[in-house]
Amino acid sequence: QVQLVESGGGLVQAGGSLRLSCAASGRTFSTYTMGWFRQAPGKEREFVARISWSPGNTYYADSVKGRFTISRENVKNTVYLQMNSLKPEDTAVYYCAASTRVTSESQNYRYWGQGTQVTVSS
């Protein structure tokens, strides 16, 4: 079992930055691929970024590549999403999730956090 709790969301102006954190419980955290997804009002949940458990390979959606950075600290059971150069279209609820597979497909993620709201004003 893995429990995930996101934090760090908020309101920011376009061009600003936020760092999201996802704290995980469970002794096997380091063996999971961790992903970030987001869901805007009226839209489907979409993949944002993932990081594998070892050696920490990362992969990003084209829409955030070069602006967002995913990282993890296994000793702290925490994964981060540093978001720079934010745009109004980044406004969404952001979720972290854990999977035993290296995947970007949301249906392959077994554990999910409750989400944190990110709002980018123009």
Residue, then its C-alpha position, 0 to 999 in steps of 0.5 A: q500500500v502506498q498513500l500519497v499526499e500532494s502539497g504546494g499548489g496555489l495561485v501564481q501569475a503567468g511566468g511565475s513558478l511553483r514547486l509541488s511536492c508529493a509525500a508517500s508512505g510505504r517502505t517500497f516507495s523507491t521501487y515505484t515509478m512516480g508520475w504527475f498528472r493534471q486535470a483542467p475543468g471540463k477536460e480529461r486527466e492528462f499525463v505531465a511527467r514521470i520518473s522511474w525508480s532507478p536510475g531515475n529516468t524522466y519523461y515529460a509531456d510535450s506541453v511542459k517539456g523545458r518548463f517543468t522538472i520532476s525529481r525524487e528523494n527516495v530517502k524522504n519518500t517524496v517526489y517533486l514537480q518544479m514548474n517554471s514559466l507557468k502559463p494560464e493553460d497550466t491551470a488544473v488540479y495536479y495529482c501524483a500517482a505511483s505505478t509498478r510499471v514505467t508508463s505514462e498511461s493513467q490506467n496503469y497507476r494504482y495509487w493516487g493522491q487527492g490532488t492540489q489546485v494550481t491556478v495561473s492568472s494571465 
